[in-house]
Amino acid sequence: METNSNFVGNGKSIGRKIQVTLKWEDLKKLKKNDFKGQKLLTLDIIPLKQTSQWGHSHGVVEFIRQAKEEKAN
């Protein structure tokens, strides 16, 4: 998984979808973003290097905005 990311839960591929399992208490602790008066929570779903013994093929991590690299002229 990416470094500097807070692990939130697991996911597994089921056909064309990825099913995720998250702890509600963990979600309530994460930083929310305000957008037009609404609180939003953004998470990233990333593939794991190896599927776990329980069939988890993806990890769910807290979204962390990356600094944009400046383009060379």
Secondary structure, 3 states (H helix, E strand, C coil): CCCCCCEEEEEEEECCEEEEEECHHHHHHCCCEEECCEEECCEEEEECCCCCCCCCCEEEEECCCCCCCCCCC
